Amino acid sequence: MLPKEKRLNLRQDFKWVASGERLENELYKIFLKFGQNKTPRIGISLSKGVFKKAVSRNRARRLTSVAVRALYPALPQSLNLIILPREGVLKQNTQKLTLSLKELLVRLKAVNEKSGDKIN
């Protein structure tokens, strides 16, 4: 898990970021918006509708956190990001999850393709 100053915690922050750009693939749905923050802020949100059991929700959150930590140094400082994992996350390894998340961020032009090359 990221330190508190690097996370989106407030409901109003989540609503603000959710009003920004949206993109999805088979593993994640992400929302992003640029703001005035000095470090990238990330929020991970899961629903009981997608992950019925708490064990599944916790595992999905942990796997997504590992992927975010790998990409975090390459993120622009004013980025605010909400990540909603999908059920398929539980069947993937962390390298695949990191590449999938990086692909979404590249498509939204939040990260350069070259940044974070050690992930590939």
Secondary structure, DSSP 4 states (H G I P E B T S, - for coil): ---GGGB--SHHHHHHHHTSEEEE-SSEEEEEEE-S-SS-EEEE---TTT--SHHHHHHHHHHHHHHHHHHGGGS-TTEEEEEEE-GGGGGS-HHHHHHHHHHHHHHTTSS-SSTTGGG-
